[in-house]
Amino acid sequence: MKIKAVVLEDDDSIRSLTCEILKDRGYEVFASSEPFFSPVYLNQECDCPEEYCTTIVITDINMPNMTGLEFIEHQRSMGCKFQNVAVMSGRWTNETLAHANRLGCQTFCKPFKVNEIKKWLDECEERLDHRDKLSNMQRRYN
């Protein structure tokens, strides 16, 4: 079973880099410039942990039509249980940073360092259940 990740970022280069980091680790990645196109968002009732569930969410804070924080709040109001959420911004304010922290999000300032993202992913992978850890190890060593 592949680890699923959703990347929501309107900057093409940052979205591509983030996707490459995840794909290099063997993740199944869905990426979009807008949250409205995410299969997680399009599902009217969260099926966690079924077909549309995701393990990792990495989102920009400022995107067309909806902020990353609004996306997270919407998904949680629909019953989505994803817990590994990171929010990126090049223009954090005290208010948005506090909001992200209240939602339990990891925060990254753009431009971020690749090693910072990888370290956070390592921490997320440590929290996965035993079956996911085994499938992840098999993927890395096969």
N, C-alpha and C positions, 0 to 999 in steps of 0.2 A: 504494500500500500504506500503510495507516494504521499509525502506531506504536501498539502495544498496551501497556496499562498495567493493573496490578492494584492496587487499593486495599483494604487490610484494616484496618478501623477500627471499633471498636464504638460510638464516639460519633457519633451521627447528624449533628450539625452539622459536626464536623471532617471526616467522610467526605464530606458534600455539598460542602463548600468545596474539599477536595482534588480531588474529581471535576470540579468546575467549572473549576478551574485547568487541569487536563489536557484537558478537552473544549474549552476556549477555544483551546487550541493544536492542536486537530484530532486528538487521540488517541482511539483506541477504548478505552473504559474498562470494566472489570469491577470492581464494588465489592461488598463483603460485610462484615458485622459479625463473621464467623467464617472462619478459613482453611479449614475443612472444606468450605465451599461454593464455594471458588475452583475454576474449571476447571483451573487449573494443578495444584492439589492432587489433584483427583479423577482426573486422568490417572495411571494406575498406572506407566507408563513415560514418562519425559519424551520428547517428540517434537521437542525443539529441533533445528532452528528451524521446526518444522511448525506445525500448527493451534493447539496450546495454548501455544506459546511466547509469552513476553512480553518486552518491552524494558525496561519500568520496573516496579518493585515498590515500593510505599510502604505500610508496615505500622506499626501501633501495636505497642508492645512487649507490653502486657498486654491480652489478649482472652480471651473464654470458651474453655475447652477446650485452648488452645494459645497459647504466646507467639509474638510475631512472630519472635523468634530461633529458636525451635523449628521454625517454618514454613520459614524460610530453610535451616536445617540439613537438614530433611527433604527439601526440594526438591533440594538439591545432592546428597544421598545417592541420589536417584533419577536423577541425571544431568542435571538442569536446569542450563543454562549462563547463566541471566540474570546480568548483572553490575551493572546499575544498580539498586541497592537502597538505600532509605532507611528508617530506623526512627525513629519518633517516640515520645516519652514525656514526661510531665509530672513523672515521678519517677525520674530516672536515678540509679543507684547507681554507684559506681566499678566494681563487678563487671560490671554489665550494659553499661556504656559500653565497658569493655575487651573484653567478649565481642563486641559489635557491631563494634568496630574490627577485631578478629581476623577477623571474617567479611567485612571489606571494605565495610561499610555506611556510608553517609552518615548522620549522626545529627542529629536536630532536637529541640529542646526545646519542648514545648507550654507556652504558646501560641506557635506559630511565626509568623514574619512571612512574608506571601505572597511578598515579593520574595526571601526566602531559598530558598524552594521553586523559584521561577522561575529563579533563578541556577543552582541545581543542575540543573534540567531543561535549561537552555542548555548546560551542561557535558556532560550525557549525550548531547544531540543532536549535539554536536561529535564524539563518539566513534562515531556511527553510520556504517555503510558508505555508500559513495557513492550507491547506489540509494535508500536511505532518505532521505538528505539531499535528493536531487532530488525525491522524492515529497512530502517535507515542504515544500519551497519552493513546489511547484505548489499545494499545499493552501492555503498562506498567501496566495498572490497571485492565485488564481482566484476 
